[in-house]
């Protein structure tokens, strides 16, 4: 995804960067530290490798994440948040808290407990 020439406001651009099901979840996983493609795929339910690679590429284009390639065989690659990505985590954290509130208000505490979001 490329930056368009015109936007209504800067929020529209920020929305484009995180638009979709997977990008916020990928960023949320990367807040835990550097990790491999395999670990991301394992920790994000229902995402396939092709989709994951595509989303990682877009997040790199926008400067949210980067990757480090290590010499040797087998090839080792780690993805990590950039400073911009770390700032985006602050916004995603707020969204996470609002989601938890709404789930609690709608009687979904058990699902939150199972996932470790509440005790």
BELPE-V947299 format. One record per run of one state. SS is the DSSP state (H for helix, E for strand, - for the rest). FROM is the first residue (numbers start at 1). LEN is the number of residues. If there is no record, write none. Layout:
BEGIN
ss->{SS,SS}
from->{FROM,FROM}
len->{LEN,LEN}
END
This chain:
BEGIN
ss->{-,H,-,H,-,E,-,H,-,H,-,E,-,E,-,H,-,H,-}
from->{1,10,19,23,31,35,36,37,44,49,62,65,71,76,82,83,106,109,115}
len->{9,9,4,8,4,1,1,7,5,13,3,6,5,6,1,23,3,6,5}
END
